[in-house]
Amino acid sequence: MKLSGKIIKVYHNNFFRFFFGIVMSSLICFLLIRNINNIHSIIFIKFLVALSGYIFFYYSAFSLVDIGIEGIHHFHIKYNNKNINKQPILSFMKHKHTISFSLKIFITIFYFYMA
């Protein structure tokens, strides 16, 4: 496997994305602290705070959503296989990507509402 394939595989790992989000938001907060003394950069500081929060949500919170949905999916496959063809489990199994996307949209809308 090429190096680029390994990097892409690591990038799609949810645990890596969770910690990457924490590190990136911390890095942006560091840049925020460095520029706090410059009174002319208030808009830049507000932008960095919003960007830091969104990067944290994009990588960390969205990874937690994906980890939770995959955990529920694997639980039902492993321990609840006899009831997998009954509702609401059947609907969840068919639409797990839509459910994940909907939760991510809800979190994004909530973040922009709170920001």
Secondary structure, 3 states (H helix, E strand, C coil): CCHHHHHHHHHCCHHHHHHHHHHHHHHHHHHHHHCCCCHHHHHHHHHHHHHHHHHHHHHHHHHHHHHHHHHHHHHHHHHCHHHCCCCCHHHHHHCHHHHHHHHHHHHHHHHHHHC
